[in-house]
Amino acid sequence: SYEARVLQGIWVAAPFLHNGSVPNLEELLKPAAERVTAFEIGPNYDLESVGLSTDQPEGSYTLQTGCSPDSLDSGNSNCGHEFGTDLSDENKKALIEYMKTL
């Protein structure tokens, strides 16, 4: 049998998606074509965008991702998963604040 992951504290489990291709919840709520195509993975966390900070220590690993035909087979594609991308900015912010309570 398969035991589903506990959702408590899920909001601090960045980067997001099954392959870690989205650095924060703010980016996750953007259409895939508008998401960042590279970000640094490090210890700094951004509580506003809820995920990895854009300001990481020097020497942090940079993950190349994206939604182009070249990235689809790389394992680092951030295409798809567009639930909530059509919400208003106000509703996106409310959803992120709700996620912080889990």
Backbone as a chain_set.jsonl record, in Angstrom:
{"seq": "SYEARVLQGIWVAAPFLHNGSVPNLEELLKPAAERVTAFEIGPNYDLESVGLSTDQPEGSYTLQTGCSPDSLDSGNSNCGHEFGTDLSDENKKALIEYMKTL", "coords": {"N": [[0.836, -1.181, 0.0], [0.273, 2.36, -0.322], [1.294, 5.153, 1.444], [0.041, 8.302, 1.866], [1.629, 11.499, 1.788], [2.012, 13.465, 4.704], [0.202, 16.436, 5.186], [0.6, 18.48, 6.954], [2.453, 21.33, 7.563], [3.27, 21.496, 4.944], [3.619, 23.773, 3.427], [6.149, 24.741, 3.9], [7.828, 23.174, 2.493], [9.412, 23.685, 0.206], [11.509, 23.322, -2.725], [8.622, 23.199, -4.954], [6.234, 20.949, -6.581], [6.39, 17.649, -8.06], [8.984, 17.265, -8.937], [10.442, 19.298, -7.864], [10.557, 21.747, -9.261], [9.567, 24.324, -9.044], [10.096, 27.24, -7.294], [8.615, 28.555, -5.236], [5.372, 29.228, -3.686], [4.149, 31.457, -4.801], [5.178, 31.548, -7.426], [4.167, 29.105, -8.288], [1.48, 29.625, -8.583], [1.364, 31.026, -10.912], [0.799, 31.027, -14.479], [2.285, 28.298, -16.278], [3.968, 29.11, -18.402], [4.853, 31.572, -17.552], [6.415, 31.211, -15.332], [9.499, 31.212, -13.42], [12.589, 30.293, -15.003], [14.909, 29.418, -13.976], [16.435, 28.946, -10.813], [18.017, 29.464, -7.631], [18.983, 26.988, -5.315], [18.954, 26.834, -1.933], [19.52, 27.6, 1.59], [18.006, 29.842, 2.345], [14.842, 31.22, 3.034], [11.749, 32.543, 1.891], [9.203, 34.109, 3.38], [7.134, 35.615, 2.4], [6.642, 35.045, -0.384], [6.472, 32.425, 0.022], [8.455, 30.129, -0.002], [11.536, 29.173, -1.574], [13.986, 31.676, -1.278], [14.961, 34.36, -3.447], [17.407, 35.293, -2.918], [20.123, 33.692, -2.271], [22.932, 32.067, -0.615], [26.261, 32.628, -1.872], [27.481, 30.416, -4.299], [25.448, 28.584, -4.237], [23.453, 25.94, -5.588], [22.183, 26.169, -8.885], [19.133, 25.574, -10.314], [18.076, 24.667, -13.442], [15.178, 25.086, -15.192], [11.92, 25.025, -16.725], [9.485, 25.529, -19.374], [9.793, 24.759, -21.993], [10.145, 23.064, -25.187], [12.674, 21.863, -25.035], [13.069, 21.411, -22.311], [11.179, 19.58, -21.557], [11.799, 16.804, -21.532], [13.779, 16.736, -19.672], [13.351, 16.215, -17.024], [13.142, 18.277, -15.336], [11.06, 19.95, -15.935], [8.651, 22.549, -15.567], [6.101, 22.628, -16.455], [2.507, 22.499, -16.803], [0.198, 21.654, -14.126], [-1.6, 23.81, -13.473], [-3.61, 24.637, -11.761], [-5.484, 27.073, -10.16], [-4.187, 29.225, -11.31], [-5.691, 31.06, -12.639], [-6.922, 32.603, -10.765], [-7.78, 35.686, -9.075], [-5.381, 38.24, -8.105], [-5.798, 38.923, -5.438], [-7.22, 36.681, -4.475], [-5.282, 34.714, -4.898], [-3.349, 35.494, -3.049], [-4.834, 35.117, -0.705], [-5.176, 32.337, -0.826], [-2.522, 31.467, -0.543], [-2.026, 32.404, 2.051], [-3.834, 30.784, 3.415], [-2.66, 28.283, 2.929], [-0.464, 28.496, 4.59], [-1.518, 27.87, 7.025], [-1.745, 25.175, 7.158]], "CA": [[0.0, 0.0, 0.0], [0.98, 3.639, -0.399], [0.858, 6.103, 2.461], [0.147, 9.667, 1.367], [2.433, 12.425, 2.582], [1.298, 14.301, 5.661], [0.142, 17.796, 4.665], [0.967, 19.45, 7.98], [3.727, 21.982, 7.283], [3.621, 21.349, 3.524], [3.965, 25.073, 2.849], [7.585, 25.011, 4.054], [8.538, 22.087, 1.822], [9.864, 24.134, -1.117], [10.748, 23.702, -3.908], [7.367, 22.486, -5.122], [5.908, 19.979, -7.623], [7.022, 16.351, -7.82], [10.399, 17.304, -9.29], [11.086, 20.471, -7.263], [10.857, 22.692, -10.339], [8.973, 25.628, -8.77], [10.738, 27.637, -6.041], [7.737, 29.06, -4.173], [3.942, 29.168, -4.009], [3.826, 32.585, -5.685], [5.485, 31.094, -8.791], [3.282, 27.988, -8.603], [0.177, 30.153, -8.968], [1.479, 31.684, -12.216], [0.758, 30.066, -15.59], [3.602, 27.667, -16.476], [4.777, 29.894, -19.341], [5.35, 32.776, -16.88], [7.232, 30.843, -14.174], [10.949, 31.364, -13.598], [13.218, 29.168, -15.691], [16.089, 29.029, -13.201], [16.47, 29.503, -9.463], [19.041, 28.886, -6.769], [18.51, 26.174, -4.2], [19.777, 27.095, -0.762], [18.818, 27.591, 2.871], [17.211, 31.044, 2.623], [13.414, 31.04, 2.791], [10.984, 33.786, 1.756], [7.877, 33.893, 3.946], [6.135, 36.356, 1.616], [6.295, 34.24, -1.556], [6.373, 31.089, 0.599], [9.337, 29.183, -0.662], [12.939, 29.549, -1.643], [14.281, 33.084, -1.519], [15.791, 34.634, -4.619], [18.72, 35.674, -2.38], [20.758, 32.534, -1.654], [24.371, 32.252, -0.435], [27.12, 32.412, -3.034], [27.845, 29.017, -4.497], [24.272, 27.72, -4.205], [23.155, 25.24, -6.839], [21.14, 26.77, -9.717], [18.339, 24.6, -11.045], [17.535, 25.124, -14.719], [13.877, 24.472, -15.413], [11.205, 25.767, -17.746], [8.372, 24.878, -20.037], [10.093, 24.744, -23.424], [10.311, 21.685, -25.686], [13.966, 21.33, -24.583], [13.033, 21.036, -20.897], [10.142, 18.592, -21.284], [12.385, 15.5, -21.254], [14.913, 16.89, -18.763], [12.991, 15.876, -15.65], [13.042, 19.523, -14.581], [10.02, 20.778, -16.523], [7.658, 23.087, -14.638], [4.847, 22.752, -17.21], [1.327, 21.886, -16.214], [-0.199, 21.98, -12.757], [-2.027, 25.206, -13.526], [-4.761, 24.89, -10.902], [-5.399, 28.324, -9.406], [-3.477, 30.291, -12.021], [-6.652, 32.056, -13.127], [-7.473, 33.349, -9.639], [-7.351, 37.079, -8.969], [-4.226, 38.416, -7.215], [-6.309, 38.908, -4.058], [-7.528, 35.3, -4.123], [-4.017, 33.983, -4.812], [-2.752, 35.848, -1.759], [-5.644, 34.449, 0.314], [-4.865, 30.916, -0.891], [-1.198, 31.303, 0.05], [-2.18, 32.587, 3.503], [-4.492, 29.583, 3.9], [-1.651, 27.212, 2.909], [0.401, 28.669, 5.757], [-2.154, 27.324, 8.223], [-1.712, 23.702, 7.116]], "C": [[0.882, 1.246, 0.0], [0.414, 4.57, 0.654], [1.096, 7.513, 1.937], [0.957, 10.529, 2.335], [1.54, 13.244, 3.509], [1.336, 15.742, 5.165], [0.513, 18.853, 5.698], [2.361, 20.016, 7.682], [4.159, 21.914, 5.828], [4.097, 22.661, 2.908], [5.447, 25.407, 3.009], [8.448, 23.96, 3.349], [8.974, 22.455, 0.401], [11.191, 23.469, -1.466], [9.583, 22.747, -4.137], [7.275, 21.725, -6.437], [6.736, 18.712, -7.392], [8.52, 16.363, -8.094], [11.123, 18.532, -8.727], [11.395, 21.566, -8.246], [10.243, 24.078, -10.168], [9.442, 26.077, -7.385], [9.812, 28.076, -4.907], [6.277, 29.03, -4.635], [3.507, 30.301, -4.926], [4.064, 32.201, -7.152], [4.535, 29.977, -9.221], [1.919, 28.471, -9.08], [0.223, 31.004, -10.237], [1.286, 30.632, -13.306], [2.179, 29.544, -15.867], [4.515, 28.485, -17.381], [5.382, 31.136, -18.699], [6.238, 32.466, -15.673], [8.721, 31.031, -14.472], [11.523, 30.118, -14.239], [14.513, 28.722, -15.025], [15.983, 29.664, -11.823], [17.515, 28.765, -8.641], [18.397, 28.129, -5.617], [19.484, 26.374, -3.047], [18.92, 27.18, 0.482], [17.887, 28.772, 3.12], [15.772, 30.87, 2.147], [12.723, 32.386, 2.765], [9.566, 33.527, 2.248], [6.782, 34.607, 3.177], [5.686, 35.547, 0.394], [6.159, 32.771, -1.196], [7.164, 30.066, -0.208], [10.759, 29.683, -0.664], [13.09, 31.024, -1.984], [15.106, 33.226, -2.795], [17.204, 35.025, -4.202], [19.306, 34.494, -1.601], [22.258, 32.785, -1.507], [25.143, 31.964, -1.724], [27.508, 30.943, -3.11], [26.67, 28.058, -4.419], [24.042, 27.107, -5.578], [22.024, 25.951, -7.574], [20.449, 25.674, -10.507], [17.787, 25.255, -12.3], [16.245, 24.36, -14.966], [13.183, 25.222, -16.533], [10.11, 24.941, -18.375], [8.568, 24.917, -21.552], [10.206, 23.294, -23.889], [11.628, 21.049, -25.221], [13.912, 20.823, -23.15], [12.043, 19.919, -20.598], [10.704, 17.225, -20.92], [13.522, 15.559, -20.237], [14.628, 16.39, -17.357], [12.823, 17.105, -14.793], [11.969, 20.458, -15.132], [9.057, 21.278, -15.453], [6.329, 23.334, -15.353], [3.704, 22.106, -16.44], [1.046, 22.37, -14.812], [-0.641, 23.438, -12.665], [-3.294, 25.485, -12.725], [-4.537, 26.177, -10.112], [-4.728, 29.468, -10.124], [-4.41, 31.375, -12.537], [-7.341, 32.822, -11.997], [-7.015, 34.807, -9.691], [-6.147, 37.153, -8.029], [-4.649, 38.339, -5.751], [-6.602, 37.474, -3.604], [-6.276, 34.426, -4.056], [-3.353, 34.239, -3.471], [-3.503, 35.149, -0.614], [-5.35, 32.949, 0.343], [-3.498, 30.633, -0.26], [-1.271, 31.44, 1.562], [-2.867, 31.366, 4.119], [-3.479, 28.423, 3.969], [-0.731, 27.289, 4.121], [-0.21, 28.083, 7.025], [-2.097, 25.813, 8.262], [-0.48, 23.151, 7.773]], "O": [[2.077, 1.182, 0.286], [-0.799, 4.756, 0.745], [2.225, 7.874, 1.603], [0.957, 10.3, 3.544], [0.445, 13.658, 3.129], [2.394, 16.225, 4.763], [0.72, 20.013, 5.341], [3.329, 19.264, 7.564], [5.302, 22.243, 5.509], [4.894, 22.654, 1.97], [5.95, 26.285, 2.307], [9.653, 23.875, 3.587], [8.909, 21.621, -0.503], [11.931, 23.085, -0.56], [9.55, 21.642, -3.596], [8.144, 21.852, -7.3], [7.682, 18.723, -6.604], [9.252, 15.547, -7.535], [12.279, 18.782, -9.068], [12.4, 22.26, -8.093], [10.38, 24.924, -11.052], [9.213, 25.372, -6.402], [10.184, 27.98, -3.738], [5.988, 28.834, -5.816], [2.598, 30.13, -5.739], [3.239, 32.5, -8.015], [4.143, 29.909, -10.386], [1.271, 27.805, -9.888], [-0.772, 31.634, -10.596], [1.581, 29.458, -13.081], [3.155, 30.276, -15.704], [5.722, 28.545, -17.143], [6.331, 31.703, -19.242], [6.762, 33.391, -15.051], [9.143, 31.011, -15.629], [11.009, 29.016, -14.044], [15.141, 27.757, -15.461], [15.499, 30.787, -11.685], [17.852, 27.612, -8.911], [17.408, 28.568, -5.031], [20.681, 26.116, -3.173], [17.73, 26.87, 0.443], [17.055, 28.71, 4.025], [15.516, 30.436, 1.024], [13.073, 33.278, 3.537], [8.809, 32.802, 1.603], [5.612, 34.24, 3.289], [4.488, 35.382, 0.164], [5.769, 31.961, -2.036], [6.619, 29.269, -0.972], [11.138, 30.52, 0.155], [12.408, 31.548, -2.865], [15.854, 32.322, -3.17], [18.102, 35.082, -5.042], [19.019, 34.32, -0.417], [22.805, 33.636, -2.208], [24.72, 31.157, -2.551], [27.822, 30.315, -2.099], [26.857, 26.846, -4.521], [24.396, 27.693, -6.6], [21.014, 26.301, -6.963], [21.081, 24.94, -11.267], [17.108, 26.279, -12.226], [16.229, 23.129, -14.95], [13.833, 25.999, -17.232], [9.841, 23.811, -17.968], [7.606, 25.09, -22.301], [10.347, 22.392, -23.064], [11.694, 19.834, -25.034], [14.639, 19.892, -22.804], [12.059, 19.363, -19.5], [10.133, 16.544, -20.068], [14.161, 14.542, -19.967], [15.554, 16.163, -16.578], [12.406, 17.001, -13.639], [11.976, 21.649, -14.82], [8.688, 20.535, -14.544], [5.525, 24.153, -14.908], [3.913, 21.282, -15.549], [1.595, 23.378, -14.366], [-0.107, 24.205, -11.863], [-3.982, 26.472, -12.986], [-3.502, 26.339, -9.466], [-4.696, 30.583, -9.604], [-3.97, 32.484, -12.839], [-8.251, 33.61, -12.254], [-5.981, 35.118, -10.282], [-5.916, 36.233, -7.244], [-3.944, 37.761, -4.924], [-6.271, 37.098, -2.48], [-6.211, 33.499, -3.247], [-2.854, 33.314, -2.829], [-2.885, 34.651, 0.327], [-5.28, 32.353, 1.419], [-3.345, 29.66, 0.478], [-0.64, 30.666, 2.282], [-2.519, 30.957, 5.227], [-3.449, 27.677, 4.947], [-0.271, 26.262, 4.621], [0.503, 27.827, 7.996], [-2.375, 25.217, 9.303], [-0.299, 21.935, 7.824]]}, "num_chains": 1, "name": "protein.A"}
